[in-house]
């Protein structure tokens, strides 16, 4: 025969017995539940991606203010755009790069930088144009629901590449044309020669990182901070792969020292 009682602290009770909880006890339980919910929401709102992305934006804003409103304007105007973009995807680490390699000091004559330094500046210049194109491309695909053969990832990669190439050539034009005294047509041709290989190397590293790590990190949407932290990592991978190509281009005289 099955027992009609069950054990609870203090003795056996009937299975159909209903425990009555006092109003005070209910109030305590509700309060504890609300505190747990509030704590979970608070921890969720200050996740690592949110904090890191906020610090990255603040770091980029600091550099943007320094090169526009401070006494540290860049000798080459396009670098006033390139440096904030570089710091945006490198995050707070980019502040060190800017103050160590990129900050201009009026009245102080800077000697020609060593090759590794010049290559680093060339890679930041290339990466900034790519990063801007990738950033705009990601939002366009998301906002307009663009698909290629029904695939959103394919649309993202294609749109990002096209815009990155256009911005990369534009950035290169505004650096190489003034330095060589070239007209518009010759400047564009020189910019295409200087930027195509470095951009391909950057995008190869960036896209390769995105494809390889997507199954592990499952990036969400551009409206989530974690998505952009994932993209920052991919952009840094692109910077690494474009560095040796920039070295070769500068050594050959195809690309100018920044």
N, C-alpha and C positions, 0 to 999 in steps of 0.2 A: 504494500500500500504506500502510495506517495504521501510524503509529509505535507501537511497543510500549513506548516510553520517554517520560518526561516530565521537565521540568527542575525541579530544586530547587537551592537554594543549595549550591554545592559540586560540581555536575555533574549529568549525566543519570542517572536511576534507572529501573528497570523499574516498569511500572504496578502490578504485583502485589506489589511489594516492600513489606514492612511495616516502618515505622520503629519502632525500639525506644527507648523513653524510660526513662531511669534512674529508680529510686525517688525519688532526691533531686529530680529535675525534676518528677515527679508531685506531690510534696509542695509544691513552690513554686507550681505551678499551682493546686492545691487551696486553698492559703492565699490566693492572690491573688483567686480566685473568691469565697471566703468574705468577704474584705474588701470586695469590690465589692457583694455582696449586703447586707452589714451597713450599708454606707454608704447604699445606696438605701433601705433600711428606715428608717434614721435620718432622712434627709431627708424621707421621706414622713410620718414621725411629727411633724415640726415644720413642717408646711405653714402657709401664711399663715392659712387659716380656723381652724385649731386654735389658733394663737397669738392671733389677734384675739378669738376667742370666749372663750378663757381670760381675757384682759385685760378683756373686757366683764363677765364674771362676777365677777372680783375687784373691779372698779370698783363694780358694784352692791352687793357685799358691804360695801365701805368706806362707802358712803352709808347702807346699812341699819344698820350699827353706829353711825354718827354720829347718826342720827335716833332711835335706840332706846336706846342705852347711853351716849351722850355727853350733853353739856349743850346740845344743839342740837335739841331736840324741836320738831316743827312745831306752830305755833299751831292749825292745822286737822289733826286726827288722820289724815284720809284721805290727806293729802299725805305722811305718813310711809310710806305704801305706794306712792303715785304716783311719788315721786322715785326709789326703787331700780328700779322697773320702767322708768322713763324712761331711766335710765343703762344699764340692761341692754340696751336695743336701740340706744341711741346709742353705746354702747361708751365707751372712755376719754374721748372728746370730751364725753360727758355729765357727767363730773366737773367740767369747766370751767363748764358751765351750772349745775350744782348749787351750786358754791362762789360763783359770780357772782350768780345770781338766786334760789336757793332756800334757802340755808342760813340757819337762824334763829339770831339772837344774843340770848340772854336779857338783859334789862336795857337793851337798845338799842331805842329807839322808832323804828320804821320808818315813814317817810312813805308816803303813797299813791303807788304806783308809776306811772310814765308809762304811757300807753296801750299802747305796743308791748311793754312789760315785762309788763303785766297780761295782754295777749293771749298772750304766750309761756307764762305760767303756766297760763292756761286751756287752751292746746293740750297742755301736758304732762299736765294732769289728764285730758283727753279721751283722749289717746294711751295713757295708762297702762291705763285700763280696756279699751280696744280690744286693746292688746298682750297683756294677761292672757287675754282671751277667745280671741284668735288662738292663743296658745301652747297653751292647754288643748285647743282644738279640733283643732289639728294632731295632737297626740298621741292624742286619742280616735279620730280617723279612721284613723290608722295602726295603733293597737293593736287596734281592733275591726273593721278592714277594711270600714268603712262605704262604701257606694256609693249614688249617686243616678242612676237610669237606667243603671246599669253604669259610671258615671264616677266615678273617685276625685277628680279636680280639682273637679268640681261639688260633691261631698260636702264637700271641704275648705273651699270658699268659703262654702257654706251654713252649715255648722257653726260656722265661725269668725265669720261675721256674727251669727248668733243669740247666741252666747256673748259676743261683743264688745258687742252691744247691751245684754244683761242686766247685764254688769259695768259698762258705761259709765253706765247709768241708776243703778245702785247707788252708784257713785263720786259721781255728781252729787247724788244724794239726801243722802249724808252730808256734803256740803259746803253745799248750798243750804238744806236744812231747818234746821240749827242757825243759820245766818246770818239767816234770815228768821223763825225761831221757828214753823215750820209743823208741823202734825201729820203722821201717816203718809200719809194719803190725799192731802192737799194737797201734801205734799212730793214724793210720787211724780209727781203731775201736773206740778208745776213742773220736776222733774228730766227728765221726758220732753220737755217743751217746750225745755228748755235743751240737752239732749244729742242729740236726734234729728238735727238738721241738721249739727252738728259731727261726729257719728259717721258720717253718710252721706258727708260730705266726706272724712273720714279713710279710710274703707273704699274709697271710689272711687279715691283716690290709691294706696292700698296694693294693691288688687286689680288696678288698671290697670298698675302697675309689675310685678307678678307675671306677668300675662298677656303683657305686652310683652317682658319679658326672659327668660322661661322658655326660648324656643327658642335663645337665645344661651348661657345658663349651664347649662341642663339640670340643675336642682336635683335632688338624689338623694332621700334619705329623712331623716326627723327624727333618725335615729341617726348622721348624719354632720354634722361641724362646718360643712361648706360649705353645707349646707341652711339652717342658722340664720343664717349670714352673709348669704345671699341674702334671708332673711326680714327681717333687720335693715335692709337697704337698702330693702325694700318698706315697712317701718314708718316709716322716715324720710321716704319719699315721701308717706305718709299724713299725717305731721306737717305737711309743707309745704302740702298741699292743705287741711288743716283750719284753718290759721292765719288766713287772711282771713275764714273763716266765724266763727271765735271773735271776731275783731275786731268784726264786725257784730253778733253776739249781745250782746257786752258793751256796745257803744254804744247798743243798743236797750234795755238793761236786762233782757233776757231771761235773761242769764247774769251771775252775780256776779263781781266782781273777786276774784281769789284773794289 
